[in-house]
Amino acid sequence: MTVVHHPEDARILHRQIRALVDAGHEVTYAAPYTARGAVPRSWVTGVDLPRAAERRRVTAVRAARRLFKSMRGRVDLALIHDPELLLAVAGVRKRPPVVWDVHEDTPATLSLKPWLPAFLRPPVRFLARLMEATAERHLHLLLAETAYTGRFRKPHPVVPNDTWVPDTVSPPGDDRVVYLGWLSEARGVHEAVEAARILQRHKVTVELIGYADPRTRPVLKEAVEQGILEWRDFMPNDEALKRLDGALAGLSLLHDEPNYRHSMPTKIVEYMAHGVPVITTPSPRAVELVERYRSGAVVPWRDAEAIARVVLRLRDDAVERAETSARGYAAARANHHWPNSAPRFVGHLEEWAGVKS
């Protein structure tokens, strides 16, 4: 159940739910289908929920709570993906086991929410920590990052944001740079636009794929109208990943924000999985990944000219481009292939539900 994430969320639908279905389990997936213009996949039972966005969250949480109460006697386990849904399951009697999949550092994300006034952030941060502590006492927890373990008193299983790595990939090309993921100022939209403006003169296209927040959409629409870049808006993950094949480089331009300092950008692993050289800002986990596998280059924060220089260097050096691609792909296949993590994920849920596959 989610009221925040897109129903086609890669971790929820294309990894976790797919793994449960492949293991023989039946899955009911409650998500904001109508609000997101999506339809359930044929291999899940879809239930529509309102979307929680910015300050409009109460209606979605209430609807999720009603749904949870109505279904509590018909499911073996409930898996929730949003901190808001901790309120939807709190205090419900005779409930099945509930698992909270912790995707992010909730208190740290508050600096990324411009709709939340600054004077409210300290009390909301305190409330978020209180909710996390309460959840740890009453629910099962899955963590998406090892770095999240320090927020909790007890150890909890970690199911990393691995990805599907194809059996083979196309060699990197020399005229197209890609970005895949949520688009916002903190994720480097302005730098991507400026780098695209520079690269346009060198006949290199920049292609952005992903949902843009309300403050970023006008910037991207203007750039598209000016012919500076291509923007494809949100695409289902399995379709979006196909757009990575044959790209010259993949961008990960996160700013220096608390929530990004200890999170591994999934897009970097996805670029590597498709043989695409990575260009990233110096977020610690991103640097660790790229330098360990020598799968790309690190550029300074908010530096569009540096991004363009690395792109042109890769374009002009076919050997470096091919070797970087090969190293990244091999590392992703060996260390970040979702089928290697899926059995552990399914096993944890089966154990907590008391059922066998």
N, C-alpha and C positions, 0 to 999 in steps of 0.2 A: 504494500500500500504506500502510495506517495501522493501528496497534494502539491509538491513543489517541482519535482523533476518532470521533464517531458516523458510521455509514455514510451518513447523510443530510446530512452536513456541507455547508453551502451552498457554500463555496469549492471543495471537492474534487469533489463530485458534480454540483451544479446549475450550476456555472460551468465548471470545468476539464474534467471528464469529458464533460459535455454538449457542450462546444466540440470536443473530439477526435472524438466520435461524429458530430457534425454535419459535420465535415471529412472523414468517410469512414474513420476509423481504428477498429480493433477494440480494445476496452479490457477487460482483466481487472482487476477491482477486488477486492483482498483487504482485508477489514475485519472488525471484531468484530460480525458480524451476530447470532449467537445471543446473545451477552452483552448486546447492546443491544435485543434483541427486534425486529430489523429483517429485511427480506428484500431481496435484490438487485432493482434495477430491471430491467425486461425488456431494456433496451438495453445492459447490461453483462454480462459473465461474472463472477459473484460467487464468491469463495473465502472461506470462514469462517476467521477467526483468533481466538485468545484476546484478551481486552482487557487492556491495561496500565493499572492504576489504583493510585494511591498507592504503597505499597511492593511491590505485587505486579506485577512487570514482567518478571522473568526468563523465565517460561514463555512469555509472548507474544513476547519477542524471539527465543527459541530456535525457536519455531514459524515465525516470519517468516523466520528464516535458512534453515530447512529448505525452506520454500516457495520462497525466492529461488533457492537452489541447484537445485531441481528444475525451475524455469522459466527459468533463465538462457539456455538455448539456444533457447527458443521465443518470446522477445519481442525487439522492437527496442530497447526502452528501459524502464527502471524509474523511476517517480516516487514518491519517499517523502516522507512528511509529518510525521514525528516524529523528534526527536533520538535517541530510543531505537533507531530503525531504522538509524542510522549504524553501530551495533554489528552489526546483522543482515547488512549488506553488506560490512563491513570484511574485507579479506583474501581474499574469494572470487575465485578465479581464473577466467579466461575468462568474465567477466561482461559483459553489455551495458552501454551507457552508463547511468549512474545520476544522477538529478537529485534534489536535496534542495530541496523547497519550504519556505523559511524563513518560518513563520507568525508567529513571535514572538521577542522577545529572551530567549533561553533562560536566560542567567545571571540576568537581572532577574526572571524568574518565580519564582525560588526563595523570595523573600519571601512569595509567595502560597501556599506549600505547607505548611500547618500540620502535616502528617504527617512533615515532614523536620525533625529536631531542629536547634536553632539552632547547636550546635557542629559539625554536619556541613555547614552551608551554605557556609562558605568553601572547604573542599576540593572539594565538589561543584561550586561555581561555577568553581573552577580547572579541574576536569575538563571541564566544559561548554565552557569557552573552548578547551581543548586539542582537544576533539573538533571544534569548529567550524574551528579552524585546519587540522586534518588533513583534514576534509571539503573545505575549499577547495582543497587540493592535489590531491585525488584524484577529486572529483565535480564535476558542474555544479551551480550554485546559481541558484535563482530567489528573489527577495525580495518579500515582500508590502508592504513599506514602504520609501520612500526613506531613512528614518531608520536603517534597518538597515545601510546601506552603510558606516558608520563602524566597524562591527565586523569588517570584512574588509579584506584588503590590496589586493585587486584589484576592479575594477568588475564588477558582475553585473547581469543584467536585472532590472527591477522590474515585477512584474505586480500592480497594486494590487487591493485588495478592493473592486472595483466591484460593482454589482448590476444586476439586470434592472429597467429602468424601464418601466412600462406606457405604452401609447400615450395613455391617458386615466386620470384618477383621480377618485374621488368627492371632493366638498368636505368639509372637516373638520366634524365634528359638534360638539356642545356638552355631552356628558354621559359620555364614556368616554375614559380615559387608558390608554395601552398601554405595555408593556415587552416587548421581544423579545430573547432571548439567554440565555446562561448566567446562572444565579442563584447569587450567593454574597454573603457579607458585604462583600468588597472591591468588589463591583459594586453595592452600595447597596441590598440587600434590606431592611435594617432601616429605612432612610429611606423606601423605597417603602411599606412597611407602615404607618409612622406617617403619611405623607402620605395614604394611603388612609383611615386612621381619621378624619383631619380632613375629607377630601372627602366621606366618607360622609354627613356632616351636611348637605352641600350638594347631595346627590343626584347626585354624580359618581362613576362606577364606575372602579376601577383594575383592569386586567386584565394579569396577568403570563403570558408565554408562554415556556417554556424549561425545560431540565433544571436542577434545583437540587442543589447538592452536599450530602453527608450532613449537614453541620452546619447547613444552611439549611432543609432539608425540614421539620423539626418546627416551625419558626417559621411557615412558609407554611401548613402543615396547620392550625395553630391559628388563623391569621388567616382561613382559609377557613371553618373551623367556626364562628367568631364572626361570619361574614357581612361581614367588613371588605373583602375583595377577592375576585377570581376568579383562579384559577391553573390553567393548562391543561397544565402539564408540557411535555415535549418534543413538538414537532410537526415533521414534515418541512418544510423551508424553503418549498417552493412552497405548502403549505397554510397555514403560519404567516403568510406575507406577506399573505394575503387578509384576515387579522384586523386588519391595519393600516388598511384602507380605512374612511374616515369617522370616524377617531378625532379627538378634540379635541387631543391632544398625545401625543408619544412621549418616554419617559424614558431618559436615559443618565446613570447616577449613579455612575460610577467614582470610587473613592477615589484619593488622591494616592499611587500606588504606582509604583515605577520602571518596571515593564513597560508602564504606561499613559501615561507622560509623552510618549512619542514615537510612540504608535500611534494611528491613526485608528479610532475606534469604528465598525465596519461598520454597526451599528444606526442610527447617525445618518444615514448615506447611505440606508439602507433607509427610514427615516421620511420623508426628503425625497422619495425616489422615489415614495412613495405620498401625497404632499401633506399630510403630517402635521407640524405645527409641533414643533420640538425643544426639550426642556428638558434641559440638560446641566450637570454640574459642570465646574469650570474646568481640566480637563485641557488642556494646551497645544494639541494637534492638534484637539480638539473645539471649543475656543474659536475657533481659526483658521477652521475650517469654518463654524461658525454665524455668526460675525461677518462673514466675507467675503461670504456669501450672504444675510445677514439672514434666516436661516431658523428662528430660534428665540430662546431666552433662556438666559442662564447664571446658575446659582444657586450659592451657597456650598457648600463641602464639608459633607456630613452635616447638612443643614438641611431637615428635612421641612416646617417652616412656610413657608419660602421657596418650596419646590416647590408647595405648595398655593396660595400667593398668586398665583404665575404662572399656574397652571391656572385659577383663578377669574377672573383678569384676561382671559385669552383667552376664557373662556366668555362673559364679559359684553361683549366687544368683537368683534362679528362681522366688522367691517372689518379689524381687525388680524389676526384669525385667518385670514381669507381671503387677505389680502395675503402673510402669512408663508408660508402653504401654497403659494401660486402661485410665490413666489420660490424656495422650496426645491425644488419640483418642476422648474422650469425649469433650475435649476443642476444638479440630478442628471441630467436628460436630456442636457444639453449636455456635462457633464464627468465623469460617473461611470456611464455606461451600459455594462454588461459587453460587449455586442457590439462596442464600439469597442476594447476591450482583447483580446478573444478571439483575433483573428487573429495578434496578436503572440505570445501565449502558444503557440498551435499552431505558429507558425513557428519559435520557439526549439526546441521539442521535435523538430520535423521535421529541423531542421538538425543537432542533436546526434545524432539517430538515423540520419542519413544516408538518410532516406526522403523521398518526395514524396507530397503528398496527392492 
